[in-house]
Amino acid sequence: MKTVTLDVQGMTCGGCVASVTRMLTGIDGVQSAQVSLDKSEATVVFDEQKTAPASLVAAVEDGGFDAALKGA
């Protein structure tokens, strides 16, 4: 398992946090996603054999939020 942190912009409420969490945990291979409104980030634990960081970013962006790998 690998852990990455995504910078997520555009979240304004708890509903946004729930949406981003649902988007990420719906991806095959994602074990968990902790989304923080205060920090504007999501920490995701995933199986590298099933998905990649770029797919995580793409899923969040497809949901209408801006996302990028933190530190990338």
mmCIF file of the N, C-alpha and C atoms, coordinates in Angstrom:
data_MODEL
# 
_entry.id   MODEL 
# 
loop_
_atom_site.group_PDB 
_atom_site.id 
_atom_site.type_symbol 
_atom_site.label_atom_id 
_atom_site.label_alt_id 
_atom_site.label_comp_id 
_atom_site.label_asym_id 
_atom_site.label_entity_id 
_atom_site.label_seq_id 
_atom_site.pdbx_PDB_ins_code 
_atom_site.Cartn_x 
_atom_site.Cartn_y 
_atom_site.Cartn_z 
_atom_site.occupancy 
_atom_site.B_iso_or_equiv 
_atom_site.pdbx_formal_charge 
_atom_site.auth_seq_id 
_atom_site.auth_comp_id 
_atom_site.auth_asym_id 
_atom_site.auth_atom_id 
_atom_site.pdbx_PDB_model_num 
ATOM 1   N N  . MET A 1 1  ? 0.837   -1.189 0.000   1.00 0.00 ? 1  MET A N  1 
ATOM 2   C CA . MET A 1 1  ? 0.000   0.000  0.000   1.00 0.00 ? 1  MET A CA 1 
ATOM 3   C C  . MET A 1 1  ? 0.875   1.243  0.000   1.00 0.00 ? 1  MET A C  1 
ATOM 4   N N  . LYS A 1 2  ? 0.401   2.261  -0.683  1.00 0.00 ? 2  LYS A N  1 
ATOM 5   C CA . LYS A 1 2  ? 1.114   3.525  -0.754  1.00 0.00 ? 2  LYS A CA 1 
ATOM 6   C C  . LYS A 1 2  ? 0.184   4.628  -0.268  1.00 0.00 ? 2  LYS A C  1 
ATOM 7   N N  . THR A 1 3  ? 0.756   5.678  0.310   1.00 0.00 ? 3  THR A N  1 
ATOM 8   C CA . THR A 1 3  ? -0.023  6.817  0.777   1.00 0.00 ? 3  THR A CA 1 
ATOM 9   C C  . THR A 1 3  ? 0.433   8.075  0.055   1.00 0.00 ? 3  THR A C  1 
ATOM 10  N N  . VAL A 1 4  ? -0.530  8.852  -0.463  1.00 0.00 ? 4  VAL A N  1 
ATOM 11  C CA . VAL A 1 4  ? -0.235  10.140 -1.079  1.00 0.00 ? 4  VAL A CA 1 
ATOM 12  C C  . VAL A 1 4  ? -1.180  11.178 -0.494  1.00 0.00 ? 4  VAL A C  1 
ATOM 13  N N  . THR A 1 5  ? -0.748  12.431 -0.569  1.00 0.00 ? 5  THR A N  1 
ATOM 14  C CA . THR A 1 5  ? -1.601  13.537 -0.142  1.00 0.00 ? 5  THR A CA 1 
ATOM 15  C C  . THR A 1 5  ? -1.894  14.405 -1.356  1.00 0.00 ? 5  THR A C  1 
ATOM 16  N N  . LEU A 1 6  ? -3.175  14.685 -1.549  1.00 0.00 ? 6  LEU A N  1 
ATOM 17  C CA . LEU A 1 6  ? -3.612  15.529 -2.640  1.00 0.00 ? 6  LEU A CA 1 
ATOM 18  C C  . LEU A 1 6  ? -4.001  16.897 -2.103  1.00 0.00 ? 6  LEU A C  1 
ATOM 19  N N  . ASP A 1 7  ? -3.639  17.935 -2.818  1.00 0.00 ? 7  ASP A N  1 
ATOM 20  C CA . ASP A 1 7  ? -4.107  19.280 -2.530  1.00 0.00 ? 7  ASP A CA 1 
ATOM 21  C C  . ASP A 1 7  ? -5.446  19.406 -3.258  1.00 0.00 ? 7  ASP A C  1 
ATOM 22  N N  . VAL A 1 8  ? -6.514  19.684 -2.509  1.00 0.00 ? 8  VAL A N  1 
ATOM 23  C CA . VAL A 1 8  ? -7.851  19.756 -3.108  1.00 0.00 ? 8  VAL A CA 1 
ATOM 24  C C  . VAL A 1 8  ? -8.425  21.156 -2.866  1.00 0.00 ? 8  VAL A C  1 
ATOM 25  N N  . GLN A 1 9  ? -8.676  21.872 -3.944  1.00 0.00 ? 9  GLN A N  1 
ATOM 26  C CA . GLN A 1 9  ? -9.233  23.218 -3.857  1.00 0.00 ? 9  GLN A CA 1 
ATOM 27  C C  . GLN A 1 9  ? -10.682 23.216 -4.327  1.00 0.00 ? 9  GLN A C  1 
ATOM 28  N N  . GLY A 1 10 ? -11.474 24.089 -3.729  1.00 0.00 ? 10 GLY A N  1 
ATOM 29  C CA . GLY A 1 10 ? -12.868 24.218 -4.141  1.00 0.00 ? 10 GLY A CA 1 
ATOM 30  C C  . GLY A 1 10 ? -13.858 23.641 -3.147  1.00 0.00 ? 10 GLY A C  1 
ATOM 31  N N  . MET A 1 11 ? -13.369 22.983 -2.091  1.00 0.00 ? 11 MET A N  1 
ATOM 32  C CA . MET A 1 11 ? -14.277 22.458 -1.072  1.00 0.00 ? 11 MET A CA 1 
ATOM 33  C C  . MET A 1 11 ? -14.695 23.608 -0.151  1.00 0.00 ? 11 MET A C  1 
ATOM 34  N N  . THR A 1 12 ? -16.003 23.704 0.105   1.00 0.00 ? 12 THR A N  1 
ATOM 35  C CA . THR A 1 12 ? -16.506 24.793 0.942   1.00 0.00 ? 12 THR A CA 1 
ATOM 36  C C  . THR A 1 12 ? -17.307 24.330 2.151   1.00 0.00 ? 12 THR A C  1 
ATOM 37  N N  . CYS A 1 13 ? -17.621 23.043 2.214   1.00 0.00 ? 13 CYS A N  1 
ATOM 38  C CA . CYS A 1 13 ? -18.472 22.570 3.308   1.00 0.00 ? 13 CYS A CA 1 
ATOM 39  C C  . CYS A 1 13 ? -18.278 21.067 3.534   1.00 0.00 ? 13 CYS A C  1 
ATOM 40  N N  . GLY A 1 14 ? -18.971 20.570 4.536   1.00 0.00 ? 14 GLY A N  1 
ATOM 41  C CA . GLY A 1 14 ? -18.905 19.151 4.848   1.00 0.00 ? 14 GLY A CA 1 
ATOM 42  C C  . GLY A 1 14 ? -19.424 18.274 3.724   1.00 0.00 ? 14 GLY A C  1 
ATOM 43  N N  . GLY A 1 15 ? -20.378 18.803 2.962   1.00 0.00 ? 15 GLY A N  1 
ATOM 44  C CA . GLY A 1 15 ? -20.897 18.049 1.824   1.00 0.00 ? 15 GLY A CA 1 
ATOM 45  C C  . GLY A 1 15 ? -19.825 17.823 0.771   1.00 0.00 ? 15 GLY A C  1 
ATOM 46  N N  . CYS A 1 16 ? -18.984 18.844 0.582   1.00 0.00 ? 16 CYS A N  1 
ATOM 47  C CA . CYS A 1 16 ? -17.870 18.718 -0.371  1.00 0.00 ? 16 CYS A CA 1 
ATOM 48  C C  . CYS A 1 16 ? -16.893 17.647 0.105   1.00 0.00 ? 16 CYS A C  1 
ATOM 49  N N  . VAL A 1 17 ? -16.605 17.664 1.395   1.00 0.00 ? 17 VAL A N  1 
ATOM 50  C CA . VAL A 1 17 ? -15.704 16.662 1.972   1.00 0.00 ? 17 VAL A CA 1 
ATOM 51  C C  . VAL A 1 17 ? -16.264 15.268 1.741   1.00 0.00 ? 17 VAL A C  1 
ATOM 52  N N  . ALA A 1 18 ? -17.557 15.103 1.986   1.00 0.00 ? 18 ALA A N  1 
ATOM 53  C CA . ALA A 1 18 ? -18.198 13.798 1.787   1.00 0.00 ? 18 ALA A CA 1 
ATOM 54  C C  . ALA A 1 18 ? -18.131 13.388 0.315   1.00 0.00 ? 18 ALA A C  1 
ATOM 55  N N  . SER A 1 19 ? -18.333 14.340 -0.595  1.00 0.00 ? 19 SER A N  1 
ATOM 56  C CA . SER A 1 19 ? -18.279 14.026 -2.026  1.00 0.00 ? 19 SER A CA 1 
ATOM 57  C C  . SER A 1 19 ? -16.891 13.585 -2.450  1.00 0.00 ? 19 SER A C  1 
ATOM 58  N N  . VAL A 1 20 ? -15.868 14.316 -2.015  1.00 0.00 ? 20 VAL A N  1 
ATOM 59  C CA . VAL A 1 20 ? -14.494 13.962 -2.376  1.00 0.00 ? 20 VAL A CA 1 
ATOM 60  C C  . VAL A 1 20 ? -14.130 12.603 -1.784  1.00 0.00 ? 20 VAL A C  1 
ATOM 61  N N  . THR A 1 21 ? -14.539 12.372 -0.542  1.00 0.00 ? 21 THR A N  1 
ATOM 62  C CA . THR A 1 21 ? -14.268 11.082 0.103   1.00 0.00 ? 21 THR A CA 1 
ATOM 63  C C  . THR A 1 21 ? -14.916 9.954  -0.696  1.00 0.00 ? 21 THR A C  1 
ATOM 64  N N  . ARG A 1 22 ? -16.163 10.153 -1.102  1.00 0.00 ? 22 ARG A N  1 
ATOM 65  C CA . ARG A 1 22 ? -16.901 9.137  -1.867  1.00 0.00 ? 22 ARG A CA 1 
ATOM 66  C C  . ARG A 1 22 ? -16.236 8.884  -3.220  1.00 0.00 ? 22 ARG A C  1 
ATOM 67  N N  . MET A 1 23 ? -15.799 9.963  -3.877  1.00 0.00 ? 23 MET A N  1 
ATOM 68  C CA . MET A 1 23 ? -15.121 9.818  -5.178  1.00 0.00 ? 23 MET A CA 1 
ATOM 69  C C  . MET A 1 23 ? -13.870 8.965  -5.042  1.00 0.00 ? 23 MET A C  1 
ATOM 70  N N  . LEU A 1 24 ? -13.078 9.266  -4.031  1.00 0.00 ? 24 LEU A N  1 
ATOM 71  C CA . LEU A 1 24 ? -11.799 8.566  -3.856  1.00 0.00 ? 24 LEU A CA 1 
ATOM 72  C C  . LEU A 1 24 ? -11.994 7.122  -3.412  1.00 0.00 ? 24 LEU A C  1 
ATOM 73  N N  . THR A 1 25 ? -12.881 6.890  -2.450  1.00 0.00 ? 25 THR A N  1 
ATOM 74  C CA . THR A 1 25 ? -13.064 5.520  -1.961  1.00 0.00 ? 25 THR A CA 1 
ATOM 75  C C  . THR A 1 25 ? -13.789 4.644  -2.978  1.00 0.00 ? 25 THR A C  1 
ATOM 76  N N  . GLY A 1 26 ? -14.396 5.259  -3.997  1.00 0.00 ? 26 GLY A N  1 
ATOM 77  C CA . GLY A 1 26 ? -15.056 4.493  -5.048  1.00 0.00 ? 26 GLY A CA 1 
ATOM 78  C C  . GLY A 1 26 ? -14.097 3.948  -6.093  1.00 0.00 ? 26 GLY A C  1 
ATOM 79  N N  . ILE A 1 27 ? -12.845 4.355  -6.022  1.00 0.00 ? 27 ILE A N  1 
ATOM 80  C CA . ILE A 1 27 ? -11.842 3.889  -6.981  1.00 0.00 ? 27 ILE A CA 1 
ATOM 81  C C  . ILE A 1 27 ? -11.328 2.522  -6.542  1.00 0.00 ? 27 ILE A C  1 
ATOM 82  N N  . ASP A 1 28 ? -11.300 1.574  -7.472  1.00 0.00 ? 28 ASP A N  1 
ATOM 83  C CA . ASP A 1 28 ? -10.779 0.240  -7.169  1.00 0.00 ? 28 ASP A CA 1 
ATOM 84  C C  . ASP A 1 28 ? -9.325  0.358  -6.718  1.00 0.00 ? 28 ASP A C  1 
ATOM 85  N N  . GLY A 1 29 ? -9.021  -0.212 -5.578  1.00 0.00 ? 29 GLY A N  1 
ATOM 86  C CA . GLY A 1 29 ? -7.663  -0.193 -5.054  1.00 0.00 ? 29 GLY A CA 1 
ATOM 87  C C  . GLY A 1 29 ? -7.450  0.804  -3.924  1.00 0.00 ? 29 GLY A C  1 
ATOM 88  N N  . VAL A 1 30 ? -8.407  1.728  -3.734  1.00 0.00 ? 30 VAL A N  1 
ATOM 89  C CA . VAL A 1 30 ? -8.267  2.691  -2.641  1.00 0.00 ? 30 VAL A CA 1 
ATOM 90  C C  . VAL A 1 30 ? -8.752  2.044  -1.349  1.00 0.00 ? 30 VAL A C  1 
ATOM 91  N N  . GLN A 1 31 ? -7.859  2.020  -0.362  1.00 0.00 ? 31 GLN A N  1 
ATOM 92  C CA . GLN A 1 31 ? -8.205  1.424  0.927   1.00 0.00 ? 31 GLN A CA 1 
ATOM 93  C C  . GLN A 1 31 ? -8.891  2.441  1.825   1.00 0.00 ? 31 GLN A C  1 
ATOM 94  N N  . SER A 1 32 ? -8.377  3.687  1.831   1.00 0.00 ? 32 SER A N  1 
ATOM 95  C CA . SER A 1 32 ? -8.993  4.720  2.665   1.00 0.00 ? 32 SER A CA 1 
ATOM 96  C C  . SER A 1 32 ? -8.658  6.104  2.130   1.00 0.00 ? 32 SER A C  1 
ATOM 97  N N  . ALA A 1 33 ? -9.514  7.061  2.502   1.00 0.00 ? 33 ALA A N  1 
ATOM 98  C CA . ALA A 1 33 ? -9.293  8.457  2.130   1.00 0.00 ? 33 ALA A CA 1 
ATOM 99  C C  . ALA A 1 33 ? -9.728  9.335  3.289   1.00 0.00 ? 33 ALA A C  1 
ATOM 100 N N  . GLN A 1 34 ? -8.819  10.139 3.787   1.00 0.00 ? 34 GLN A N  1 
ATOM 101 C CA . GLN A 1 34 ? -9.111  11.094 4.853   1.00 0.00 ? 34 GLN A CA 1 
ATOM 102 C C  . GLN A 1 34 ? -9.071  12.481 4.232   1.00 0.00 ? 34 GLN A C  1 
ATOM 103 N N  . VAL A 1 35 ? -10.224 13.146 4.182   1.00 0.00 ? 35 VAL A N  1 
ATOM 104 C CA . VAL A 1 35 ? -10.320 14.448 3.525   1.00 0.00 ? 35 VAL A CA 1 
ATOM 105 C C  . VAL A 1 35 ? -10.502 15.528 4.588   1.00 0.00 ? 35 VAL A C  1 
ATOM 106 N N  . SER A 1 36 ? -9.686  16.589 4.490   1.00 0.00 ? 36 SER A N  1 
ATOM 107 C CA . SER A 1 36 ? -9.737  17.693 5.450   1.00 0.00 ? 36 SER A CA 1 
ATOM 108 C C  . SER A 1 36 ? -10.142 18.982 4.761   1.00 0.00 ? 36 SER A C  1 
ATOM 109 N N  . LEU A 1 37 ? -11.256 19.561 5.216   1.00 0.00 ? 37 LEU A N  1 
ATOM 110 C CA . LEU A 1 37 ? -11.702 20.851 4.689   1.00 0.00 ? 37 LEU A CA 1 
ATOM 111 C C  . LEU A 1 37 ? -10.739 21.951 5.132   1.00 0.00 ? 37 LEU A C  1 
ATOM 112 N N  . ASP A 1 38 ? -10.320 21.917 6.407   1.00 0.00 ? 38 ASP A N  1 
ATOM 113 C CA . ASP A 1 38 ? -9.424  22.945 6.955   1.00 0.00 ? 38 ASP A CA 1 
ATOM 114 C C  . ASP A 1 38 ? -8.089  23.012 6.221   1.00 0.00 ? 38 ASP A C  1 
ATOM 115 N N  . LYS A 1 39 ? -7.541  21.847 5.896   1.00 0.00 ? 39 LYS A N  1 
ATOM 116 C CA . LYS A 1 39 ? -6.228  21.800 5.243   1.00 0.00 ? 39 LYS A CA 1 
ATOM 117 C C  . LYS A 1 39 ? -6.329  21.781 3.719   1.00 0.00 ? 39 LYS A C  1 
ATOM 118 N N  . SER A 1 40 ? -7.533  21.661 3.190   1.00 0.00 ? 40 SER A N  1 
ATOM 119 C CA . SER A 1 40 ? -7.759  21.535 1.735   1.00 0.00 ? 40 SER A CA 1 
ATOM 120 C C  . SER A 1 40 ? -6.918  20.412 1.148   1.00 0.00 ? 40 SER A C  1 
ATOM 121 N N  . GLU A 1 41 ? -7.005  19.250 1.784   1.00 0.00 ? 41 GLU A N  1 
ATOM 122 C CA . GLU A 1 41 ? -6.223  18.120 1.302   1.00 0.00 ? 41 GLU A CA 1 
ATOM 123 C C  . GLU A 1 41 ? -6.931  16.803 1.559   1.00 0.00 ? 41 GLU A C  1 
ATOM 124 N N  . ALA A 1 42 ? -6.452  15.786 0.863   1.00 0.00 ? 42 ALA A N  1 
ATOM 125 C CA . ALA A 1 42 ? -6.944  14.424 1.035   1.00 0.00 ? 42 ALA A CA 1 
ATOM 126 C C  . ALA A 1 42 ? -5.745  13.499 1.123   1.00 0.00 ? 42 ALA A C  1 
ATOM 127 N N  . THR A 1 43 ? -5.721  12.667 2.152   1.00 0.00 ? 43 THR A N  1 
ATOM 128 C CA . THR A 1 43 ? -4.671  11.663 2.301   1.00 0.00 ? 43 THR A CA 1 
ATOM 129 C C  . THR A 1 43 ? -5.284  10.320 1.925   1.00 0.00 ? 43 THR A C  1 
ATOM 130 N N  . VAL A 1 44 ? -4.671  9.682  0.926   1.00 0.00 ? 44 VAL A N  1 
ATOM 131 C CA . VAL A 1 44 ? -5.253  8.471  0.352   1.00 0.00 ? 44 VAL A CA 1 
ATOM 132 C C  . VAL A 1 44 ? -4.274  7.305  0.457   1.00 0.00 ? 44 VAL A C  1 
ATOM 133 N N  . VAL A 1 45 ? -4.778  6.176  0.950   1.00 0.00 ? 45 VAL A N  1 
ATOM 134 C CA . VAL A 1 45 ? -4.002  4.937  1.009   1.00 0.00 ? 45 VAL A CA 1 
ATOM 135 C C  . VAL A 1 45 ? -4.555  4.026  -0.090  1.00 0.00 ? 45 VAL A C  1 
ATOM 136 N N  . PHE A 1 46 ? -3.669  3.574  -0.982  1.00 0.00 ? 46 PHE A N  1 
ATOM 137 C CA . PHE A 1 46 ? -4.133  2.797  -2.130  1.00 0.00 ? 46 PHE A CA 1 
ATOM 138 C C  . PHE A 1 46 ? -3.129  1.721  -2.519  1.00 0.00 ? 46 PHE A C  1 
ATOM 139 N N  . ASP A 1 47 ? -3.614  0.762  -3.313  1.00 0.00 ? 47 ASP A N  1 
ATOM 140 C CA . ASP A 1 47 ? -2.816  -0.336 -3.840  1.00 0.00 ? 47 ASP A CA 1 
ATOM 141 C C  . ASP A 1 47 ? -2.252  0.094  -5.195  1.00 0.00 ? 47 ASP A C  1 
ATOM 142 N N  . GLU A 1 48 ? -0.938  0.201  -5.292  1.00 0.00 ? 48 GLU A N  1 
ATOM 143 C CA . GLU A 1 48 ? -0.282  0.646  -6.526  1.00 0.00 ? 48 GLU A CA 1 
ATOM 144 C C  . GLU A 1 48 ? -0.505  -0.304 -7.702  1.00 0.00 ? 48 GLU A C  1 
ATOM 145 N N  . GLN A 1 49 ? -0.902  -1.538 -7.406  1.00 0.00 ? 49 GLN A N  1 
ATOM 146 C CA . GLN A 1 49 ? -1.163  -2.504 -8.472  1.00 0.00 ? 49 GLN A CA 1 
ATOM 147 C C  . GLN A 1 49 ? -2.514  -2.248 -9.139  1.00 0.00 ? 49 GLN A C  1 
ATOM 148 N N  . LYS A 1 50 ? -3.392  -1.503 -8.464  1.00 0.00 ? 50 LYS A N  1 
ATOM 149 C CA . LYS A 1 50 ? -4.745  -1.300 -8.975  1.00 0.00 ? 50 LYS A CA 1 
ATOM 150 C C  . LYS A 1 50 ? -5.033  0.122  -9.447  1.00 0.00 ? 50 LYS A C  1 
ATOM 151 N N  . THR A 1 51 ? -4.321  1.105  -8.925  1.00 0.00 ? 51 THR A N  1 
ATOM 152 C CA . THR A 1 51 ? -4.550  2.491  -9.337  1.00 0.00 ? 51 THR A CA 1 
ATOM 153 C C  . THR A 1 51 ? -3.275  3.304  -9.162  1.00 0.00 ? 51 THR A C  1 
ATOM 154 N N  . ALA A 1 52 ? -3.299  4.529  -9.636  1.00 0.00 ? 52 ALA A N  1 
ATOM 155 C CA . ALA A 1 52 ? -2.120  5.394  -9.588  1.00 0.00 ? 52 ALA A CA 1 
ATOM 156 C C  . ALA A 1 52 ? -2.527  6.784  -9.103  1.00 0.00 ? 52 ALA A C  1 
ATOM 157 N N  . PRO A 1 53 ? -1.558  7.550  -8.586  1.00 0.00 ? 53 PRO A N  1 
ATOM 158 C CA . PRO A 1 53 ? -1.876  8.904  -8.111  1.00 0.00 ? 53 PRO A CA 1 
ATOM 159 C C  . PRO A 1 53 ? -2.578  9.761  -9.161  1.00 0.00 ? 53 PRO A C  1 
ATOM 160 N N  . ALA A 1 54 ? -2.198  9.639  -10.420 1.00 0.00 ? 54 ALA A N  1 
ATOM 161 C CA . ALA A 1 54 ? -2.839  10.430 -11.478 1.00 0.00 ? 54 ALA A CA 1 
ATOM 162 C C  . ALA A 1 54 ? -4.331  10.108 -11.592 1.00 0.00 ? 54 ALA A C  1 
ATOM 163 N N  . SER A 1 55 ? -4.692  8.869  -11.350 1.00 0.00 ? 55 SER A N  1 
ATOM 164 C CA . SER A 1 55 ? -6.103  8.471  -11.391 1.00 0.00 ? 55 SER A CA 1 
ATOM 165 C C  . SER A 1 55 ? -6.884  9.079  -10.232 1.00 0.00 ? 55 SER A C  1 
ATOM 166 N N  . LEU A 1 56 ? -6.231  9.204  -9.089  1.00 0.00 ? 56 LEU A N  1 
ATOM 167 C CA . LEU A 1 56 ? -6.874  9.819  -7.923  1.00 0.00 ? 56 LEU A CA 1 
ATOM 168 C C  . LEU A 1 56 ? -7.150  11.292 -8.211  1.00 0.00 ? 56 LEU A C  1 
ATOM 169 N N  . VAL A 1 57 ? -6.149  11.982 -8.743  1.00 0.00 ? 57 VAL A N  1 
ATOM 170 C CA . VAL A 1 57 ? -6.300  13.401 -9.098  1.00 0.00 ? 57 VAL A CA 1 
ATOM 171 C C  . VAL A 1 57 ? -7.416  13.561 -10.131 1.00 0.00 ? 57 VAL A C  1 
ATOM 172 N N  . ALA A 1 58 ? -7.414  12.712 -11.151 1.00 0.00 ? 58 ALA A N  1 
ATOM 173 C CA . ALA A 1 58 ? -8.420  12.788 -12.214 1.00 0.00 ? 58 ALA A CA 1 
ATOM 174 C C  . ALA A 1 58 ? -9.834  12.592 -11.665 1.00 0.00 ? 58 ALA A C  1 
ATOM 175 N N  . ALA A 1 59 ? -10.005 11.674 -10.731 1.00 0.00 ? 59 ALA A N  1 
ATOM 176 C CA . ALA A 1 59 ? -11.334 11.420 -10.157 1.00 0.00 ? 59 ALA A CA 1 
ATOM 177 C C  . ALA A 1 59 ? -11.852 12.641 -9.415  1.00 0.00 ? 59 ALA A C  1 
ATOM 178 N N  . VAL A 1 60 ? -10.988 13.297 -8.650  1.00 0.00 ? 60 VAL A N  1 
ATOM 179 C CA . VAL A 1 60 ? -11.399 14.488 -7.905  1.00 0.00 ? 60 VAL A CA 1 
ATOM 180 C C  . VAL A 1 60 ? -11.721 15.625 -8.869  1.00 0.00 ? 60 VAL A C  1 
ATOM 181 N N  . GLU A 1 61 ? -10.903 15.782 -9.902  1.00 0.00 ? 61 GLU A N  1 
ATOM 182 C CA . GLU A 1 61 ? -11.148 16.841 -10.886 1.00 0.00 ? 61 GLU A CA 1 
ATOM 183 C C  . GLU A 1 61 ? -12.436 16.575 -11.674 1.00 0.00 ? 61 GLU A C  1 
ATOM 184 N N  . ASP A 1 62 ? -12.706 15.319 -11.980 1.00 0.00 ? 62 ASP A N  1 
ATOM 185 C CA . ASP A 1 62 ? -13.952 14.967 -12.678 1.00 0.00 ? 62 ASP A CA 1 
ATOM 186 C C  . ASP A 1 62 ? -15.169 15.321 -11.822 1.00 0.00 ? 62 ASP A C  1 
ATOM 187 N N  . GLY A 1 63 ? -14.981 15.365 -10.510 1.00 0.00 ? 63 GLY A N  1 
ATOM 188 C CA . GLY A 1 63 ? -16.055 15.720 -9.586  1.00 0.00 ? 63 GLY A CA 1 
ATOM 189 C C  . GLY A 1 63 ? -16.238 17.220 -9.424  1.00 0.00 ? 63 GLY A C  1 
ATOM 190 N N  . GLY A 1 64 ? -15.424 18.007 -10.119 1.00 0.00 ? 64 GLY A N  1 
ATOM 191 C CA . GLY A 1 64 ? -15.606 19.448 -10.086 1.00 0.00 ? 64 GLY A CA 1 
ATOM 192 C C  . GLY A 1 64 ? -14.687 20.212 -9.158  1.00 0.00 ? 64 GLY A C  1 
ATOM 193 N N  . PHE A 1 65 ? -13.700 19.546 -8.606  1.00 0.00 ? 65 PHE A N  1 
ATOM 194 C CA . PHE A 1 65 ? -12.748 20.199 -7.716  1.00 0.00 ? 65 PHE A CA 1 
ATOM 195 C C  . PHE A 1 65 ? -11.374 20.261 -8.388  1.00 0.00 ? 65 PHE A C  1 
ATOM 196 N N  . ASP A 1 66 ? -10.543 21.183 -7.941  1.00 0.00 ? 66 ASP A N  1 
ATOM 197 C CA . ASP A 1 66 ? -9.172  21.241 -8.443  1.00 0.00 ? 66 ASP A CA 1 
ATOM 198 C C  . ASP A 1 66 ? -8.308  20.371 -7.541  1.00 0.00 ? 66 ASP A C  1 
ATOM 199 N N  . ALA A 1 67 ? -7.469  19.529 -8.130  1.00 0.00 ? 67 ALA A N  1 
ATOM 200 C CA . ALA A 1 67 ? -6.632  18.636 -7.339  1.00 0.00 ? 67 ALA A CA 1 
ATOM 201 C C  . ALA A 1 67 ? -5.258  18.507 -7.941  1.00 0.00 ? 67 ALA A C  1 
ATOM 202 N N  . ALA A 1 68 ? -4.278  18.283 -7.078  1.00 0.00 ? 68 ALA A N  1 
ATOM 203 C CA . ALA A 1 68 ? -2.903  18.063 -7.500  1.00 0.00 ? 68 ALA A CA 1 
ATOM 204 C C  . ALA A 1 68 ? -2.204  17.271 -6.418  1.00 0.00 ? 68 ALA A C  1 
ATOM 205 N N  . LEU A 1 69 ? -1.165  16.526 -6.812  1.00 0.00 ? 69 LEU A N  1 
ATOM 206 C CA . LEU A 1 69 ? -0.362  15.827 -5.821  1.00 0.00 ? 69 LEU A CA 1 
ATOM 207 C C  . LEU A 1 69 ? 0.383   16.863 -4.985  1.00 0.00 ? 69 LEU A C  1 
ATOM 208 N N  . LYS A 1 70 ? 0.303   16.718 -3.692  1.00 0.00 ? 70 LYS A N  1 
ATOM 209 C CA . LYS A 1 70 ? 0.982   17.654 -2.810  1.00 0.00 ? 70 LYS A CA 1 
ATOM 210 C C  . LYS A 1 70 ? 2.478   17.354 -2.853  1.00 0.00 ? 70 LYS A C  1 
ATOM 211 N N  . GLY A 1 71 ? 3.278   18.392 -3.006  1.00 0.00 ? 71 GLY A N  1 
ATOM 212 C CA . GLY A 1 71 ? 4.715   18.219 -3.059  1.00 0.00 ? 71 GLY A CA 1 
ATOM 213 C C  . GLY A 1 71 ? 5.233   17.826 -4.424  1.00 0.00 ? 71 GLY A C  1 
ATOM 214 N N  . ALA A 1 72 ? 4.332   17.778 -5.406  1.00 0.00 ? 72 ALA A N  1 
ATOM 215 C CA . ALA A 1 72 ? 4.762   17.394 -6.761  1.00 0.00 ? 72 ALA A CA 1 
ATOM 216 C C  . ALA A 1 72 ? 5.027   18.625 -7.609  1.00 0.00 ? 72 ALA A C  1 
# 
